[in-house]
């Protein structure tokens, strides 16, 4: 891998970590790994307003770690891939060593 490619990779990884570096977003991701949920369901479970939850979900969507699925007038969110599990498991393992 060339220096430019390595630099881009590091920027992308730093961006991903920055996007996830929020307790509410981490909680949302863990909930979405269990099953897809609506904004209202997530807001109740996380203890935030629907507006605040929507803002967190928008950031996670921009980071391409959650997907949406429209059912009638409701939008449901889900964790996008197994890679989210890998990242959260790695964070758990690192946290236990502190």
Secondary structure, DSSP 4 states (H G I P E B T S, - for coil): --HHHHHHHHHHHHHHHHHH-SHHHHHHHHHHHHS-EEHHHHHHHHT--HHHHHHHHHHHHHTTSEEEEEETTEEEEEE--HHHHHHHHHHHHHHHT-
